[in-house]
Each structure stands twice: as structure tokens, then as C-alpha cells.
């Protein structure tokens, strides 16, 4: 599997946490 494909195989809660962190980092910049 490619890394990008593997990322989407993660548990939903893990994806939600990553997305939340990305949003926070974007808002802080």
C-alpha cells in the first residue's frame, strides 16, 4: 500500500484527531 492509501485505513477516531490538529494548526498560522 502507498502511504496515502494506508493513512485512510486508519481508525476513524485517529483520522478525526489528525484532521482536528490540522485545522487547529491552520487557524493558528
PQR file with spaces between the fields and no chain letter, atoms N, CA, C, O and H, PARSE charges and radii, in Angstrom:
ATOM       1  N    UNK     1       0.831   -1.209    0.000 -0.4000 1.5000
ATOM       2  CA   UNK     1       0.000    0.000    0.000 -0.0000 2.0000
ATOM       3  C    UNK     1       0.866    1.261    0.000  0.5500 1.7000
ATOM       4  O    UNK     1       1.923    1.311    0.629 -0.5500 1.4000
ATOM       5  N    UNK     2       0.395    2.262   -0.712 -0.4000 1.5000
ATOM       6  CA   UNK     2       1.054    3.568   -0.659 -0.0000 2.0000
ATOM       7  C    UNK     2       0.769    4.209    0.697  0.5500 1.7000
ATOM       8  O    UNK     2      -0.198    3.860    1.373 -0.5500 1.4000
ATOM       9  H    UNK     2      -0.464    2.221   -1.223  0.4000 1.0000
ATOM      10  N    UNK     3       1.626    5.146    1.079 -0.4000 1.5000
ATOM      11  CA   UNK     3       1.429    5.798    2.381 -0.0000 2.0000
ATOM      12  C    UNK     3       0.087    6.512    2.426  0.5500 1.7000
ATOM      13  O    UNK     3      -0.611    6.463    3.438 -0.5500 1.4000
ATOM      14  H    UNK     3       2.412    5.429    0.530  0.4000 1.0000
ATOM      15  N    UNK     4      -0.277    7.179    1.323 -0.4000 1.5000
ATOM      16  CA   UNK     4      -1.544    7.917    1.289 -0.0000 2.0000
ATOM      17  C    UNK     4      -2.730    6.971    1.447  0.5500 1.7000
ATOM      18  O    UNK     4      -3.724    7.308    2.091 -0.5500 1.4000
ATOM      19  H    UNK     4       0.291    7.218    0.501  0.4000 1.0000
ATOM      20  N    UNK     5      -2.613    5.772    0.847 -0.4000 1.5000
ATOM      21  CA   UNK     5      -3.701    4.801    0.972 -0.0000 2.0000
ATOM      22  C    UNK     5      -3.773    4.265    2.390  0.5500 1.7000
ATOM      23  O    UNK     5      -4.856    4.092    2.948 -0.5500 1.4000
ATOM      24  H    UNK     5      -1.806    5.499    0.324  0.4000 1.0000
ATOM      25  N    UNK     6      -2.590    4.000    2.976 -0.4000 1.5000
ATOM      26  CA   UNK     6      -2.549    3.467    4.334 -0.0000 2.0000
ATOM      27  C    UNK     6      -3.169    4.441    5.318  0.5500 1.7000
ATOM      28  O    UNK     6      -3.846    4.034    6.261 -0.5500 1.4000
ATOM      29  H    UNK     6      -1.710    4.140    2.523  0.4000 1.0000
ATOM      30  N    UNK     7      -2.934    5.747    5.095 -0.4000 1.5000
ATOM      31  CA   UNK     7      -3.475    6.752    6.010 -0.0000 2.0000
ATOM      32  C    UNK     7      -4.988    6.623    6.118  0.5500 1.7000
ATOM      33  O    UNK     7      -5.546    6.779    7.204 -0.5500 1.4000
ATOM      34  H    UNK     7      -2.384    6.078    4.328  0.4000 1.0000
ATOM      35  N    UNK     8      -5.656    6.342    5.009 -0.4000 1.5000
ATOM      36  CA   UNK     8      -7.119    6.262    5.018 -0.0000 2.0000
ATOM      37  C    UNK     8      -7.623    4.941    5.584  0.5500 1.7000
ATOM      38  O    UNK     8      -8.827    4.744    5.743 -0.5500 1.4000
ATOM      39  H    UNK     8      -5.203    6.216    4.126  0.4000 1.0000
ATOM      40  N    UNK     9      -6.684    4.027    5.892 -0.4000 1.5000
ATOM      41  CA   UNK     9      -7.072    2.764    6.513 -0.0000 2.0000
ATOM      42  C    UNK     9      -7.094    2.875    8.032  0.5500 1.7000
ATOM      43  O    UNK     9      -7.484    1.938    8.728 -0.5500 1.4000
ATOM      44  H    UNK     9      -5.705    4.187    5.763  0.4000 1.0000
ATOM      45  N    UNK    10      -6.672    4.026    8.536 -0.4000 1.5000
ATOM      46  CA   UNK    10      -6.644    4.229    9.987 -0.0000 2.0000
ATOM      47  C    UNK    10      -8.052    4.186   10.570  0.5500 1.7000
ATOM      48  O    UNK    10      -9.046    4.252    9.846 -0.5500 1.4000
ATOM      49  H    UNK    10      -6.355    4.787    7.971  0.4000 1.0000
ATOM      50  N    UNK    11      -8.112    4.073   11.895 -0.4000 1.5000
ATOM      51  CA   UNK    11      -9.392    4.122   12.593 -0.0000 2.0000
ATOM      52  C    UNK    11      -9.997    5.514   12.436  0.5500 1.7000
ATOM      53  O    UNK    11      -9.262    6.501   12.419 -0.5500 1.4000
ATOM      54  H    UNK    11      -7.305    4.019   12.482  0.4000 1.0000
ATOM      55  N    UNK    12     -11.327    5.614   12.321 -0.4000 1.5000
ATOM      56  CA   UNK    12     -11.991    6.912   12.150 -0.0000 2.0000
ATOM      57  C    UNK    12     -11.617    7.933   13.219  0.5500 1.7000
ATOM      58  O    UNK    12     -11.458    9.116   12.918 -0.5500 1.4000
ATOM      59  H    UNK    12     -11.924    4.812   12.335  0.4000 1.0000
ATOM      60  N    UNK    13     -11.477    7.485   14.462 -0.4000 1.5000
ATOM      61  CA   UNK    13     -11.154    8.442   15.524 -0.0000 2.0000
ATOM      62  C    UNK    13      -9.740    8.990   15.340  0.5500 1.7000
ATOM      63  O    UNK    13      -9.470   10.144   15.675 -0.5500 1.4000
ATOM      64  H    UNK    13     -11.607    6.524   14.706  0.4000 1.0000
ATOM      65  N    UNK    14      -8.840    8.163   14.808 -0.4000 1.5000
ATOM      66  CA   UNK    14      -7.478    8.638   14.561 -0.0000 2.0000
ATOM      67  C    UNK    14      -7.479    9.670   13.442  0.5500 1.7000
ATOM      68  O    UNK    14      -6.775   10.677   13.520 -0.5500 1.4000
ATOM      69  H    UNK    14      -9.060    7.227   14.536  0.4000 1.0000
ATOM      70  N    UNK    15      -8.271    9.420   12.398 -0.4000 1.5000
ATOM      71  CA   UNK    15      -8.378   10.386   11.303 -0.0000 2.0000
ATOM      72  C    UNK    15      -8.973   11.687   11.804  0.5500 1.7000
ATOM      73  O    UNK    15      -8.507   12.766   11.437 -0.5500 1.4000
ATOM      74  H    UNK    15      -8.843    8.602   12.335  0.4000 1.0000
ATOM      75  N    UNK    16      -9.995   11.595   12.637 -0.4000 1.5000
ATOM      76  CA   UNK    16     -10.644   12.795   13.168 -0.0000 2.0000
ATOM      77  C    UNK    16      -9.643   13.610   13.980  0.5500 1.7000
ATOM      78  O    UNK    16      -9.626   14.838   13.889 -0.5500 1.4000
ATOM      79  H    UNK    16     -10.373   10.719   12.935  0.4000 1.0000
ATOM      80  N    UNK    17      -8.810   12.938   14.772 -0.4000 1.5000
ATOM      81  CA   UNK    17      -7.805   13.637   15.572 -0.0000 2.0000
ATOM      82  C    UNK    17      -6.808   14.348   14.673  0.5500 1.7000
ATOM      83  O    UNK    17      -6.441   15.494   14.935 -0.5500 1.4000
ATOM      84  H    UNK    17      -8.823   11.941   14.845  0.4000 1.0000
ATOM      85  N    UNK    18      -6.363   13.672   13.604 -0.4000 1.5000
ATOM      86  CA   UNK    18      -5.408   14.287   12.683 -0.0000 2.0000
ATOM      87  C    UNK    18      -6.024   15.501   12.012  0.5500 1.7000
ATOM      88  O    UNK    18      -5.382   16.544   11.891 -0.5500 1.4000
ATOM      89  H    UNK    18      -6.660   12.741   13.391  0.4000 1.0000
ATOM      90  N    UNK    19      -7.269   15.364   11.577 -0.4000 1.5000
ATOM      91  CA   UNK    19      -7.941   16.478   10.905 -0.0000 2.0000
ATOM      92  C    UNK    19      -8.103   17.653   11.855  0.5500 1.7000
ATOM      93  O    UNK    19      -7.900   18.803   11.463 -0.5500 1.4000
ATOM      94  H    UNK    19      -7.790   14.516   11.676  0.4000 1.0000
ATOM      95  N    UNK    20      -8.467   17.374   13.094 -0.4000 1.5000
ATOM      96  CA   UNK    20      -8.641   18.427   14.095 -0.0000 2.0000
ATOM      97  C    UNK    20      -7.327   19.167   14.326  0.5500 1.7000
ATOM      98  O    UNK    20      -7.307   20.394   14.424 -0.5500 1.4000
ATOM      99  H    UNK    20      -8.632   16.440   13.412  0.4000 1.0000
ATOM     100  N    UNK    21      -6.225   18.413   14.412 -0.4000 1.5000
ATOM     101  CA   UNK    21      -4.915   19.033   14.615 -0.0000 2.0000
ATOM     102  C    UNK    21      -4.540   19.896   13.418  0.5500 1.7000
ATOM     103  O    UNK    21      -3.983   20.979   13.593 -0.5500 1.4000
ATOM     104  H    UNK    21      -6.241   17.416   14.332  0.4000 1.0000
ATOM     105  N    UNK    22      -4.836   19.435   12.203 -0.4000 1.5000
ATOM     106  CA   UNK    22      -4.546   20.224   11.007 -0.0000 2.0000
ATOM     107  C    UNK    22      -5.332   21.525   11.011  0.5500 1.7000
ATOM     108  O    UNK    22      -4.797   22.583   10.680 -0.5500 1.4000
ATOM     109  H    UNK    22      -5.289   18.554   12.060  0.4000 1.0000
ATOM     110  N    UNK    23      -6.603   21.442   11.385 -0.4000 1.5000
ATOM     111  CA   UNK    23      -7.449   22.644   11.430 -0.0000 2.0000
ATOM     112  C    UNK    23      -6.911   23.628   12.458  0.5500 1.7000
ATOM     113  O    UNK    23      -6.831   24.828   12.193 -0.5500 1.4000
ATOM     114  H    UNK    23      -7.038   20.582   11.653  0.4000 1.0000
ATOM     115  N    UNK    24      -6.542   23.120   13.637 -0.4000 1.5000
ATOM     116  CA   UNK    24      -6.004   23.982   14.694 -0.0000 2.0000
ATOM     117  C    UNK    24      -4.730   24.669   14.216  0.5500 1.7000
ATOM     118  O    UNK    24      -4.569   25.877   14.392 -0.5500 1.4000
ATOM     119  H    UNK    24      -6.608   22.146   13.853  0.4000 1.0000
ATOM     120  N    UNK    25      -3.826   23.903   13.612 -0.4000 1.5000
ATOM     121  CA   UNK    25      -2.563   24.470   13.130 -0.0000 2.0000
ATOM     122  C    UNK    25      -2.823   25.523   12.066  0.5500 1.7000
ATOM     123  O    UNK    25      -2.141   26.548   12.031 -0.5500 1.4000
ATOM     124  H    UNK    25      -3.957   22.922   13.469  0.4000 1.0000
ATOM     125  N    UNK    26      -3.789   25.288   11.207 -0.4000 1.5000
ATOM     126  CA   UNK    26      -4.113   26.242   10.147 -0.0000 2.0000
ATOM     127  C    UNK    26      -4.665   27.530   10.740  0.5500 1.7000
ATOM     128  O    UNK    26      -4.317   28.624   10.295 -0.5500 1.4000
ATOM     129  H    UNK    26      -4.342   24.455   11.235  0.4000 1.0000
ATOM     130  N    UNK    27      -5.521   27.400   11.739 -0.4000 1.5000
ATOM     131  CA   UNK    27      -6.130   28.578   12.360 -0.0000 2.0000
ATOM     132  C    UNK    27      -5.106   29.384   13.159  0.5500 1.7000
ATOM     133  O    UNK    27      -5.234   30.602   13.285 -0.5500 1.4000
ATOM     134  H    UNK    27      -5.804   26.511   12.100  0.4000 1.0000
ATOM     135  N    UNK    28      -4.098   28.709   13.696 -0.4000 1.5000
ATOM     136  CA   UNK    28      -3.089   29.403   14.492 -0.0000 2.0000
ATOM     137  C    UNK    28      -2.099   30.160   13.614  0.5500 1.7000
ATOM     138  O    UNK    28      -1.490   31.129   14.066 -0.5500 1.4000
ATOM     139  H    UNK    28      -3.995   27.720   13.594  0.4000 1.0000
ATOM     140  N    UNK    29      -1.932   29.729   12.361 -0.4000 1.5000
ATOM     141  CA   UNK    29      -0.946   30.359   11.476 -0.0000 2.0000
ATOM     142  C    UNK    29      -1.436   31.702   10.961  0.5500 1.7000
ATOM     143  O    UNK    29      -0.730   32.368   10.204 -0.5500 1.4000
ATOM     144  H    UNK    29      -2.427   28.942   11.994  0.4000 1.0000
